């Protein structure tokens, strides 16, 4: 990679899921544990699945999906054992999108640089008959994306940098931040979303989050 240059053709890498089992398998176990008649639509199933991922993330191994050879997306770290696994994966920098957990104390012993960029999903449960995908998510300001981008771009100028962008489940906030970063690096929105969703099927782009990223990118023009 050329110093100070980031584009889609230069950073493509093989997809890889490091350290942990795929997120989808966790969903399957949860859905099997609940009677299907109690889950009235796909939205309710997904909300329960997301909750399961968040809960299990506190006590099982790391969930990391490599979107490129140097940028990964995943779920929460939560404890020292998982942070050690992150370090073993060669990760040097973290963008932590969790409002509910600050990675910095865990990362310090490993020399991993952390941008704590706390964001709330603003997600309020609703009855199944009134829930519509994305309606409970609030727009995110340009400052959220700017913090992550300003941390990531200088880091990626160094050839040995590996960046991990995560939230609690790696479903909404982390993919959103990754979308913004790839957009600044020269990817189109469509190509970036296709990459993220293709390599991490658990990723879910709420419409209002996509619109927030689009507004941020337009503001940089």
Secondary structure, 3 states (H helix, E strand, C coil): CCCCCCCHHHHCCCCEEECCCCHHHHHHHHHHHCCHHHCCCHHHHHHHHHHHHHHHCCCCCCCEEECCCCEEEECCCCCHHHHHHHHHCCCCEEEEEECCCCCHHHHHCCCCEEEEEEECCCCCCCCCCCCCCCCCCCCCCHHHHHHHHHHHHHHHCCCCCCEEEECCCCCCHHHHHHHHHHHHCCCCHHHHHHHHHHHCCCCCCCHHHHHHHHHHHHHHC
